[in-house]
């Protein structure tokens, strides 16, 4: 009798595993699993209000457009993934836990705010000096990015003198230093001119192809590049858009 029950349980478990695997293949985009971003019981409250509640979700390596209405929690989610917003649960990137291995995790992630602010007395060169020590850019990368984003002529000026577009370019420049496994860009195209939009679009594609960088972008406008995977915040959780 015990042997019969055990066999029934084993068969049910095997069928459940096959169904679970099939669903994962159906609803998860293809990509390099080594770049997997995984959410585990992620919850975020502001006071008594629950704004995010993600039981479990996985994103393989890829280019993702995070969508949702104003106030849905897109920026909050990016800040959580970046490790600068406290939350309950855990997030893993390439197997590194944000809660248990915060230093190793954060080394893999670069972040650019939608509306970056820097102390007015700091210059772009000051910021670069700090980020260079952290991100260890390869030889020639700084010069290439300065040329592509057209910031070299005013990199030594102070933040207090920058326009919103210049400030945005510095933020993106710093987010593209090194070889991030994951780059989080919140509204990356706002305040950029047409040339800036084209260059940033090209850089995103190049980083993904050459470095395997996963990009998670938010935008309320159409982007100047093909983003194959769309995800949205719905009912405080996240889901893939078919």
Helices and strands as residue ranges (DSSP letters): H 2-27, G 33-35, E 37-46, E 49-59, E 63-67, H 74-82, E 88-93, E 96-97, H 102-106, E 109-112, H 124-135, H 141-149, G 152-154, G 159-161, H 164-175, E 182-186, H 194-211, E 214-218, E 229-234, E 237-240
